[in-house]
Amino acid sequence: MKRVLLAVTMISISFAAFAQEGVKKVEDFVKFKEIKYNFGKIKQGTPVTHDFLFSNIGEGNVIIENASASCGCTTPSWPQQPIMKGKTDKVTAGFNAAAPGTFEKAIYVKLKGIDYPFELKITGEVLSADEYAKYEATKKPKTGSK
């Protein structure tokens, strides 16, 4: 009985190992310069954008099938044409800073031929107009006499 159990366990481990070898990952085809971006403090009602730059490090062309966001306040855009080997392009994340407070949003990038999407993140803090004015006032250098 122990031998049968051992044989079944070994076969299961072998199947798992072979299954992992066949899994293609986005990281095998594109290299992002950064995968998380912090906008810092932004003013409520002011949309912002950030470009996530990437390079095609694969052996052939890369096609981004889709880029979707974790919520409607984030709007990604991506290249619609194939990205050739060795070339660089970008996924742009737009964020509509409608509600005050901290945020962390995800953009899911899906490549053709890859089962699982790659996740990019944007973070920051949205301040009301009054809070943002106070914040900006603390950043300005004070001028005065010596």
RAKA-V886680 format. One record per residue. N is the residue number from 1. SS is DSSP state (alpha for helix, beta for strand, coil for the rest). PHI is phi as a letter, one per 20 degrees, with the letter a starting at -180 (none if undefined). PSI is psi in radians with two decimals (none if undefined). Layout:
# RAKA-V886680
<<N/SS/PHI/PSI> <N/SS/PHI/PSI>>
This chain:
# RAKA-V886680
<<1/coil/none/-0.71> <2/alpha/f/-0.66> <3/alpha/f/-0.69> <4/alpha/f/-0.78> <5/alpha/f/-0.74> <6/alpha/f/-0.74> <7/alpha/f/-0.76> <8/alpha/f/-0.73> <9/alpha/f/-0.77> <10/alpha/f/-0.70> <11/alpha/f/-0.75> <12/alpha/f/-0.75> <13/alpha/f/-0.71> <14/alpha/f/-0.79> <15/alpha/f/-0.74> <16/alpha/f/-0.71> <17/alpha/f/-0.76> <18/alpha/f/-0.66> <19/alpha/f/-0.68> <20/alpha/f/-0.61> <21/alpha/f/-0.55> <22/coil/e/-0.12> <23/coil/f/2.14> <24/coil/e/2.45> <25/coil/c/2.61> <26/alpha/g/-0.69> <27/alpha/f/-0.30> <28/alpha/e/-0.23> <29/coil/d/-0.59> <30/beta/c/2.59> <31/beta/c/2.01> <32/beta/e/2.45> <33/coil/f/-0.65> <34/coil/b/2.68> <35/coil/d/-0.09> <36/beta/c/2.38> <37/beta/c/2.33> <38/beta/d/2.02> <39/beta/f/-0.27> <40/beta/m/-2.48> <41/beta/e/2.21> <42/beta/c/2.70> <43/beta/e/2.35> <44/coil/g/2.40> <45/coil/n/0.04> <46/coil/d/1.85> <47/coil/f/2.54> <48/beta/c/2.78> <49/beta/c/2.75> <50/beta/b/2.43> <51/beta/e/2.12> <52/beta/e/1.83> <53/beta/f/2.49> <54/beta/b/2.79> <55/beta/c/2.53> <56/beta/e/1.92> <57/coil/d/0.09> <58/coil/e/-3.06> <59/coil/e/-0.23> <60/coil/c/-2.93> <61/coil/f/2.64> <62/beta/d/2.36> <63/coil/c/2.18> <64/beta/e/1.97> <65/beta/f/-0.66> <66/beta/a/2.69> <67/beta/c/2.13> <68/beta/c/2.78> <69/beta/d/2.79> <70/coil/f/-0.23> <71/coil/b/2.94> <72/coil/f/-0.22> <73/coil/e/-0.16> <74/beta/d/2.24> <75/beta/c/1.87> <76/beta/e/2.63> <77/beta/c/2.62> <78/beta/b/2.82> <79/coil/f/2.36> <80/coil/e/-0.27> <81/coil/d/2.77> <82/coil/f/2.53> <83/beta/d/2.10> <84/coil/f/2.73> <85/coil/g/2.28> <86/coil/n/-0.13> <87/coil/e/2.80> <88/beta/d/2.54> <89/beta/b/-2.87> <90/beta/b/2.69> <91/beta/d/2.16> <92/beta/e/2.25> <93/beta/d/2.07> <94/beta/d/2.47> <95/beta/c/2.23> <96/coil/e/1.87> <97/coil/f/1.24> <98/coil/e/-0.67> <99/coil/d/2.38> <100/coil/f/2.65> <101/beta/p/3.03> <102/beta/f/2.70> <103/beta/b/2.68> <104/beta/b/2.03> <105/beta/c/2.65> <106/beta/d/2.56> <107/beta/c/2.19> <108/beta/d/2.08> <109/beta/d/2.10> <110/beta/d/2.07> <111/beta/e/2.57> <112/coil/f/2.28> <113/coil/n/-0.04> <114/coil/d/2.26> <115/coil/f/-0.65> <116/coil/d/2.40> <117/coil/f/2.83> <118/beta/d/2.48> <119/beta/d/2.22> <120/beta/d/2.66> <121/beta/c/2.53> <122/beta/c/2.49> <123/beta/c/2.96> <124/beta/r/-2.95> <125/beta/c/2.21> <126/beta/e/2.22> <127/beta/d/2.54> <128/coil/f/2.89> <129/alpha/g/-0.75> <130/alpha/f/-0.81> <131/alpha/f/-0.65> <132/alpha/f/-0.68> <133/alpha/f/-0.73> <134/alpha/f/-0.75> <135/alpha/f/-0.82> <136/alpha/f/-0.63> <137/alpha/f/-0.57> <138/alpha/f/-0.34> <139/alpha/e/-0.44> <140/coil/f/2.38> <141/coil/f/2.46> <142/coil/e/2.31> <143/coil/d/2.52> <144/coil/a/-3.08> <145/coil/e/2.78> <146/coil/e/none>>
